[in-house]
Amino acid sequence: MEIEPAEEVKEPPRIHRLDESVVNRIAAGEVIQRPVSAVKELVENSLDASSTSISVLVKDGGLKLIQVSDDGHGIRYEDLPILCERHTTSKLSKYEDLQSIKSMGFRGEALASMTYVGHVTVTTITRGQLHGYRVSYRDGVMENEPKACAAVKGTQIVIENLFYNMIARRKTLQNSADDYTKIVDLLSRFAIHHIDVSFSCRKHGAARADVHSVATPSRLNAIRSVYGLLVAQNLIKIEASDNDPSSSVFEMDGFISNSNYVAKKTTMVLFINDRLVECTALKRALEVVYVATLPKASKPFIYMSITLPPEHVDVNVHPTKREVSLLNQEVIVEKMQSVVESVLRNSNESRTFQEQTVEATPSVPSVTNNDLHLSPSPSGSKSQRVPVNKIVRTDSSDPAGRMHAYLYKNPQKYLGRDSSLTTVRSSVRQRRNLKETADLTSIQELINDIDSKCHSDLLDIVRQSTYVGMADDVFALLQHNTHLYLANVVNLSKELMYQQVLCRFAHFNAIQLSEPAPLQELIMLALKEEDLDLESNENDELKKKIAEMNTQLLKQKSEMLEEYFCIFIDSDGNLSRLPILLDQYTPDMDRVPEFVLCLGNDVEWEEEKNCFQSLAAALGNFYAMHPPMLPNPSGKGLEFYRKRKHGKHTQDKGNYSCHVDGTAEKDEFEHELLSEAETAWAQREWSIQHVLFPSMRLFLKPPNSMASNGTFVRVASLEKLYKTFERC
């Protein structure tokens, strides 16, 4: 009989005290999780120091270098020895102070943690000192005595080689672009809340800052400066408060996006008692409201600032202070959800009314020369699906979106004799509801023409090609798969702008001219440019008569031009506003006279469809990316900018002019004109690369004609080129 061996009894492992350096490094890894964690702690310290200007410099996503500079009150010399020790702070002295804490920091762990995972250098000066002090820290202690140095007001903290002693952490953070994006996002959030502080953030070696905000009294201006006009103009102000001690006590104000705003992900900026935090419960509750109320805008932009009694907030629940715990959190979230839902529903109702029938209004009214500007009722055809971000604007700061743009001096002219509230609402609805407005039969037909004439192969090239560069003044080089193409950017941009006019019909943002431009003077300029005989004055009277007639015509059509195309002409015949067809792109204003003349001469005003088509074509030609008027200074056009010297015969030899008397002098150029030309051509090339081609990939449907009119020319096959190179 086999006897089984007895199991070996294992002794329980011994518990031992960790070395202090190990403890500190583990704790540091919790507090400083990523470079953005360090930036957040340092910026909050700067805010606690009453700074009015904070700048951040980052290298390699913060792994190589993080530099945060402020103009706060600085650090006292006698505090420098214990500055980076764990749990040293000026924010509180006993635990009960947490019940009323108002500062961002309070634990005294952040700076200490940074010294355990990076090399920290502090330069500071306090008010009244003749010089500052610089000192380096490692593992919580000074590496040397503070040294006197020149310094500007405030404190500068530099962290180098972050996570140098945490190999695994450093390997997981190799994507520096991702970490820098997080830092930019962090600074953007601080900038729109602390509007009395200037913020800047840039990469090391970069000339321009990626975040640059200045102190401003307006929260909306701060949002516009940081997140852009497209966000700011689509925001609604919200406010809420409660003062019931039995349920909740809070005050909240902020901005939420309306139905125009469309994004791929939710952006929620939440400050509680001026502390940047996250609240998953509140975020989900608000997203539910948007999904139920504005399905197409269900990824909103939300900024909220909530103020609660300090004793109702527990700030000590997360290592990085990213989250807080609120007293009666469920009640507060529910009340804020109700407020947001109410605001969104009211906003939605003011923008889009339920369909009502207006008596004596045909579904597709006939349009004549005299009543072309009327707003027809929705037709019975299937409505065109249009992205929500193209619905009418309601931003009070945007002249194109003010409410008076939808009011009429003489309502009876448009509404007939019935001036009841129902009729007025119906008329406004037709202009405010994008689907109904875009459902004009003529616009539908023009859009359908674009779809039916789209060349499928060219569409694939446009969608999948890579921009290589400009081959000359007109053609750009594109790569699609293994083929190279020359693409005529003038033809492409003209067609793209034409299609954008039709797709954005009646829903444009506006370019406000710095000064109103008289139509008559613009038309006279255009007529004189067309006249080859510049010294002839015989036709001046005829030109003047043409200018007067065209000005009167455009003044008559001004209401239609403003409502449908955002071209504003005042009663005195001055042009003051133009539409935006592509974001970040402004047309060449030197071509405004030609455009105005085209409106008067080339638009077919008598019939609706032809009118809209010719107007879209005129706008397309005006907004197309033509070569600038000035010759290209990078080629042979440079000769145009050389100064001519009268009375001397010159023969060009390189950069010198050789005179008949044998003397030579360096060429002189019209530097001001040359600089203007260089700027214009550089701006055009930037717009082609960063605006035109990205927009083409999204919006352009190339017509069949582009396959044969030289817009696209295949010039080479990379496969054949590679084989040629191999043989060489």
HELIX and SHEET records of a PDB file:
HELIX    1   1 GLU A   20  VAL A   31  1                                  12    
HELIX    2   2 PRO A   35  ASP A   48  1                                  14    
HELIX    3   3 ASP A   60  GLY A   62  5                                   3    
HELIX    4   4 TYR A   77  ILE A   82  5                                   6    
HELIX    5   5 TYR A   95  SER A  100  5                                   6    
HELIX    6   6 ALA A  110  VAL A  117  1                                   8    
HELIX    7   7 ILE A  167  THR A  172  1                                   6    
HELIX    8   8 SER A  176  HIS A  193  1                                  18    
HELIX    9   9 ARG A  219  TYR A  227  1                                   9    
HELIX   10  10 LEU A  229  ALA A  232  1                                   4    
HELIX   11  11 THR A  280  THR A  293  1                                  14    
HELIX   12  12 PRO A  295  ALA A  297  5                                   3    
HELIX   13  13 PRO A  310  HIS A  312  5                                   3    
HELIX   14  14 GLN A  329  ARG A  351  1                                  23    
HELIX   15  15 VAL A  388  LYS A  390  5                                   3    
HELIX   16  16 PRO A  399  GLY A  401  5                                   3    
HELIX   17  17 MET A  403  TYR A  406  5                                   4    
HELIX   18  18 GLN A  412  LEU A  415  1                                   4    
HELIX   19  19 LEU A  421  ARG A  432  1                                  12    
HELIX   20  20 LEU A  434  THR A  437  1                                   4    
HELIX   21  21 THR A  441  SER A  452  1                                  12    
HELIX   22  22 SER A  456  GLN A  464  1                                   9    
HELIX   23  23 VAL A  489  CYS A  503  1                                  15    
HELIX   24  24 LEU A  519  GLU A  530  1                                  12    
HELIX   25  25 ASP A  540  GLN A  556  1                                  17    
HELIX   26  26 SER A  558  PHE A  565  1                                   8    
HELIX   27  27 MET A  589  ARG A  591  5                                   3    
HELIX   28  28 VAL A  592  ASN A  601  1                                  10    
HELIX   29  29 GLU A  608  TYR A  623  1                                  16    
HELIX   30  30 LYS A  636  TYR A  641  5                                   6    
HELIX   31  31 HIS A  671  SER A  687  1                                  17    
HELIX   32  32 ILE A  688  LEU A  692  3                                   5    
HELIX   33  33 PHE A  693  PHE A  699  1                                   7    
HELIX   34  34 ASN A  704  ALA A  707  5                                   4    
HELIX   35  35 LEU A  718  ARG A  727  1                                  10    
SHEET    1   A 8 VAL A 141  MET A 142  0                                        
SHEET    2   A 8 GLY A 132  ARG A 138 -1                                        
SHEET    3   A 8 HIS A 119  ILE A 125 -1                                        
SHEET    4   A 8 GLY A 154  GLU A 160 -1                                        
SHEET    5   A 8 LEU A  65  ASP A  70 -1                                        
SHEET    6   A 8 SER A  53  LYS A  59 -1                                        
SHEET    7   A 8 SER A 198  LYS A 203  1                                        
SHEET    8   A 8 VAL A 211  SER A 213 -1                                        
SHEET    1   B 3 VAL A 141  MET A 142  0                                        
SHEET    2   B 3 GLY A 132  ARG A 138 -1                                        
SHEET    3   B 3 LYS A 147  CYS A 149 -1                                        
SHEET    1   C 5 LEU A 235  ASP A 244  0                                        
SHEET    2   C 5 SER A 248  SER A 257 -1                                        
SHEET    3   C 5 PHE A 301  THR A 307 -1                                        
SHEET    4   C 5 THR A 267  ILE A 272  1                                        
SHEET    5   C 5 ARG A 275  VAL A 277 -1                                        
SHEET    1   D 2 VAL A 313  ASP A 314  0                                        
SHEET    2   D 2 SER A 325  LEU A 326 -1                                        
SHEET    1   E 4 THR A 466  MET A 470  0                                        
SHEET    2   E 4 PHE A 475  HIS A 480 -1                                        
SHEET    3   E 4 HIS A 483  ASN A 488 -1                                        
SHEET    4   E 4 PHE A 712  SER A 717 -1                                        
SHEET    1   F 3 ASN A 509  PRO A 518  0                                        
SHEET    2   F 3 ASN A 574  ILE A 580 -1                                        
SHEET    3   F 3 PHE A 568  ILE A 569 -1                                        
SHEET    1   G 3 THR A 650  LYS A 653  0                                        
SHEET    2   G 3 TYR A 656  HIS A 659 -1                                        
SHEET    3   G 3 ALA A 664  LYS A 666 -1                                        
END                                                                             
